[in-house]
Every structure is written in C-alpha cells, then in structure tokens.
Amino acid sequence: MLARSQLITAVLSGFLALLFPDQTLALPKGAQQLGSQDLYQTFKDGKVITCGRILSEWRSGIMVGFDKALFLSRADKIKDLKKKSRTAAEPKLSKLLSQLKKQRSLQRIENPICVEGSPTSTPTPTPTPGGGCVNFDAFGNVTAAGITAFQIPSNLAANINTGTTVWQANCTGCHSANLNRTFVAVKQAFQAEPQMSFALSISDADLAQIIAYLNRNNC
C-alpha cells in the first residue's frame, strides 16, 4: 500500500501530466510531500539549508514540484543525476557531472547540519568507563585488537561516534550500511566499482572512522 506522501506525489504527477500533456514535467524520483513535523529549515553561513526526515533519518535537500511543495533529498537528486549522466553525451554530460560534484559536496556539508539541528536530535551520551569490549574501549575508540580485526592501518585512530558523523556526511541516503566490513574490503570496493569512484576522495583517516561505525556491533 502506498504511503500517504507517495500517494499525494503520484496524484500530483498525474494531474500535471493532464494539464501539460506535451511537456516533460515528471517529478524526480524520490520527491515527496512531508508534514511540518518532518520538514524544517536552518541557516549556515547565511545560507538556508532545507532538511527533511525520511524513514526516521534527517537529510538535506531541496523543494521541487509545481509549487515547490515536494521535498527531494540531495541523495535522491544525486541518484537522478547519475542516472541521466549514464546516457548523456557532451556537452550535456560535462554539465551533469559538474552538478553531480556540487550536489555531493553539499550533501557532505549539509547532512550533519540537518542531523545536529533537527527538532528531535538529542546529545550523544558519553559512554561510561567499564562499558567497552575487545574491539572498542568504553568511549567508542577502536582498540589495538580492533585495529587488527578491522584491518585499519596502525597509524590511524577511529571512533564510533566520529564514524557516525563521517558516515552521515558521505554515505547515508545513497545506500544502507554494510556492517562488519574491513578497511581493506571497503577500499577495494571503492577501486573496483565505477559508481563508487567518487568515494576515492574520502581520506584514509575518514575511512577508518567509517569502518568503526560499520563495526560498532562487532565487539
């Protein structure tokens, strides 16, 4: 059964198609109407950032549609641009790739801001000493044993809480978390998968933090 927001989006798309049958007015996939409790705006360096909650997760995005009443997350905008770029030729391809780079940059900057400033956000509790395990200490830092188990380079440090922030800035919205992945395995995936080539810009230090997040339940 369609969710209420999906039903409204489908009805609106059909209505516009009837009004303008000769024009391409298809809404980007993922655009949906959100209630006031799932939508808010905040400011950063004088710029407005629009944030929407989708599947209990706050994400940055833009307002689209006939009267700018639908929310499109930057993650879905990125998917739309990637899909178009696969079949585009020059000079349109260069323009799409430029837009794609910009949207990824904005997503990395804005997603953590949306999470931190959300009406439902709560401070991350500080772990209490004595609550650690083999691979993590009581404060979420990866131990020497964890460094070995997760194949993280020995010169790098990693923390679950920091990894959560890095994950939200770079990965959330594009795909779900593949848990229990090692540093080496993820690095190889970046190099082997063409659609993951943009991730090569993620530094080893940030990747180590992501690995801590992906292994947060692996004590």
N, C-alpha and C positions, 0 to 999 in steps of 0.2 A: 504494500500500500504506500502511495506517495505521501511524504511528509507535507504538512501544510505549506511550508515555504516553497517546496518543489512544485506543488500543485498551482500555487499562485504564479510562479515563474512560467510554467507551461501554458497556463491560460493567457498570460500577458503576451507570450511569444506568438500564440495563435491569433490573438486579437490584432497585434501589429501586422502579422502576415496578411490578414484580411484587409486591413486598411491600406497597406502598401504592398500589393502582390508583385509588383515589378521591381522592388528594391530588396537588397540584401540587408535585412535587419535582424538576422539571427543573433541572439544574445550569446556571449561567450559561455562555454560550458563551465558550470560551477557557480554562475551568478544566481543569487537567491535573495529573497526578501527576509530580513531579520527583524525581530522585535526590538523594541527600545532597550530591553534588558540585555540584548546580545550585540549592541552596537554603541560605540562611543568614539569621541574624537579627543585627541590630546595634542600638545604642542611640543616641538623640539627645535631649538634654534630658530624660532619664529615661523616654523613650517607646521602646517596642520597634518596630523597623521590619523587616518581613519582605521579603526580597529573593529573587527567582528569576531564573534565567538561561534565556531563551527565544530560540532562534535566535542563540545566541552573544552575546546582549545582556542585561545585568543590568537588572532593572526592579523597582520596589517593588510590593507587592501585599498580598493578604490570603489566609488559609486558609479554604476553604469545603468544603462537602460533608457527607455524613452524619457523618463522624468528623473533620472538619477536616483531611483528608488531601490535599486538592487545592489547588493554588496558582492564584489568579486575579489577574493583574496589574491595577493600577489603570487601565491603558489599556483593558483589556477590560471592566472594571467601568464605565468611562465610556461605552464603546460600548453596554453593556447599558442604562444609564440613559437615554442619548439615544434609543435605540430605543423604550423604554417611554414616554418623555415625548411622542413624536410622536402617540400615540393616547390619551393620558391627559386627563382633564378635571379641573377643580377639584373638591375641594381637593387631590386626589392630584397634580396637575400641579405645584403650588407646592412640595410636599414633594419631588418628584423633582428639580426644578430646584435646590432647596437642597442636596440630596445631590450633584448633579452639580457644583455650585460647590465643595463641600467636597472631592470626590474630585480635581478638577483642581488645587486648591490643594495637597493632599497629594502629588499626583504631581510637581508642580513642585519641592517641597521635598525629597522623598524619593528621586527617581530619581538625582540627582547623588550622594547619600549612598551609595546602593547600588553605583553605579559605582566611586566612590572607595574604598569599604571592601571591595570584592569580593576573594575569595581569589586571583583571577587578575589583579588590577589591577597595572599597572606605571606608574611615573612617566613623564609625558610628556617625551620627550627635548627638550633645549634645542637649537633649530636653531643651526648654526654660521654665522658671518658668511661671506658669499660664496655662500650657497645660495639666494638669493632669485630673483625673476623680475620681469617688468614690473609685475604687479598686486600682488605681495607682496614684502616685504623678507625678509631671512634669518631673521627672528624671527616671521614669520607675520602681521605687520601689513600692512593694506591700504595700498598706496602712493597717491600723488595720482592716478596713472594708473588704479589700481583703483577709487578713489572715483568717478571719471568713468565708467569702464566698467560698474560695478555700480549706477550711479545712486544712490549713497549721498549724503545731504546733506553738504555740505562741512564743516559744523560738527561732524560725528560721526566718531569713530575706530572701527576694527574690527580684530579679530584672529582668526585661525583657531582657536587653542586656546580662547580665551574663547567664541567662537561655538559650538564643540563642546559646551561645558558648558551654554550657554543653550539649544541645540537639545535636548539630552538632558532638560533640565528642563521644557521646554514642548511639544515636538513628537514626540519619539520614542515609538513604540508606537501612535500614532494613525494614522500614515501614513509611507510611505517618503520619503526626501529627494528633492525635485525639484531636481536640480542645475542650476547656471547660471541661476538666477533673479535678476532685478534687484530692488532695493529697491522701486521703483515698482510692478513687476508683483505682488510679494507683497502690498504694501499694498492694491492694488486688489482682489486676490483676497479679502483679509480683509473688505473692504466689500461685495463682490458676492455672496459665498457665505453664506447664512444659517447653515449649520452651522459656519462659521468666525468667527461674531460674537464668540465668547469671546476670540479672538486679538486683538481690538481693545484688550484690556487690556495687551498687550505694548508696552512703550515703544519709541520710535524708536531709542533707544540700543541696546536689546537686539535689535531687528530688524536693525540694522546688523551686529551680531555674527553673527546667524544667516545673513545674506547672505554674510559672509566664509566661513562654514562651507560653505554651499551652492556657493560658487565656489572651493573650496580647490584644485581641479584645473585651474582656469582661469587659467593663467599668461599 
